[in-house]
Amino acid sequence: GTVQMRGIRLRAHHLLCCPQFAGNGYDEKFTKNMAEKLELLKSGCPVHITAAPDDLCSACPNLDPSGHCSLDNNSIEALDLHLIEILGLDTAEEYDSPALFRQAGENITEPAFMSVCGSCRWYRKGLCSYSTFRKNCLS
């Protein structure tokens, strides 16, 4: 049988979202799941990086029954792959959550942040910034 993965599956671009989450989301179910997963990440847990819908997406209203993001014409996957490359991450590896976020905070430049976040609805609403990302990753 397959071994059940411990920890959290995280889309690479969610490394930029998680440190800035302030309770805004698509709906109550999504926000509750996000808060629960963030508690796990903050307390320290294994993380598996992916370029596909993850454990944060699992409660999203935009996830269709087949497990695909209805907002994504592969653009989000491309952002994930871009970040995986920038950070030198391996989707087969298991990472420790605090170390992973520290690595992201230390290695993601403002241009890289903007290339991933610049077109995002949450960023455009003014809910996120590079300075908040850095401060919260490295604290």
C-alpha positions in Angstrom: 0.0 0.0 0.0 1.0 3.6 -0.3 2.4 5.4 2.7 0.2 8.3 3.9 2.2 11.5 3.7 2.4 13.4 7.0 2.3 17.1 7.0 0.9 19.5 4.5 1.0 19.7 0.7 1.6 23.3 -0.3 1.6 24.9 -3.7 4.9 26.8 -4.1 3.2 30.2 -4.5 1.4 29.6 -1.2 4.8 30.2 0.5 4.1 33.9 -0.4 0.5 33.9 0.7 0.7 32.1 4.1 2.9 34.6 5.8 0.4 37.4 4.9 -2.9 35.7 5.6 -5.1 38.0 7.7 -8.4 36.2 7.6 -9.6 37.2 4.1 -10.6 34.5 1.8 -13.2 33.2 -0.7 -15.7 32.1 1.9 -16.0 30.9 5.5 -15.1 27.3 4.8 -11.9 28.3 2.9 -10.9 30.8 5.6 -11.4 28.3 8.4 -9.3 25.6 6.6 -6.6 28.2 5.9 -6.4 29.2 9.6 -6.1 25.6 10.7 -3.4 24.8 8.2 -1.5 28.0 9.2 -1.5 26.8 12.8 0.1 23.6 11.7 2.7 25.4 9.7 3.5 27.8 12.5 3.9 25.0 15.1 6.2 23.2 12.7 5.3 20.4 10.4 6.6 18.6 7.3 5.8 20.3 4.0 5.6 18.8 0.5 5.9 21.4 -2.2 3.7 21.0 -5.3 2.6 22.8 -8.4 -1.0 21.5 -8.2 -4.0 22.1 -5.9 -2.9 21.5 -2.3 -4.2 21.3 1.2 -5.2 25.0 1.2 -7.0 24.5 -2.1 -9.0 21.6 -0.7 -11.6 23.9 0.8 -11.6 26.5 -2.0 -14.9 27.1 -3.9 -12.9 27.4 -7.1 -11.7 23.7 -6.9 -13.8 21.7 -9.3 -14.9 18.1 -8.5 -12.1 16.7 -10.6 -9.5 18.4 -8.3 -8.6 21.2 -10.7 -8.6 24.9 -10.1 -11.3 26.6 -12.2 -9.4 29.9 -12.0 -6.3 28.4 -13.5 -5.5 28.1 -17.2 -2.2 26.7 -16.1 -1.0 30.2 -15.1 -0.9 29.4 -11.4 0.9 26.1 -12.1 3.5 28.2 -14.1 4.0 30.5 -11.1 4.5 27.5 -8.8 7.1 26.0 -11.1 8.8 29.4 -11.4 9.1 29.6 -7.6 10.2 26.0 -7.2 13.1 27.0 -9.6 13.9 30.2 -7.8 14.1 28.5 -4.4 15.7 25.3 -5.7 13.0 23.2 -4.2 12.4 19.5 -4.9 8.8 18.2 -5.0 10.0 14.8 -3.8 11.5 16.3 -0.6 10.0 16.8 2.7 10.7 20.3 4.3 10.4 21.6 7.8 7.9 24.4 7.7 9.7 27.1 9.7 13.0 26.6 7.8 11.1 26.6 4.5 9.4 29.9 5.2 12.7 31.4 6.4 14.4 30.2 3.1 11.6 31.8 1.1 11.9 35.1 3.0 15.7 35.2 2.5 15.7 34.2 -1.1 12.7 35.8 -2.8 13.6 39.2 -4.2 11.0 42.0 -4.7 11.1 41.5 -8.5 10.5 37.7 -8.0 7.7 38.5 -5.5 6.1 40.9 -8.0 6.4 38.4 -10.9 4.3 35.9 -8.9 2.0 38.2 -6.9 1.6 41.3 -9.1 -1.4 40.0 -11.0 -3.1 38.4 -8.0 -6.6 39.6 -6.9 -5.5 39.7 -3.2 -2.4 41.7 -4.0 -4.4 44.2 -6.2 -6.9 44.6 -3.3 -3.9 45.8 -1.2 -4.0 42.8 1.2 -0.4 41.8 0.6 3.0 43.4 0.2 6.7 42.4 -0.2 7.6 44.0 3.1 4.9 42.1 5.0 6.0 38.9 3.4 9.6 39.4 4.4 8.8 40.5 7.9 6.5 37.6 8.6 8.8 35.0 7.0 11.8 36.0 9.0 10.2 36.7 12.4 
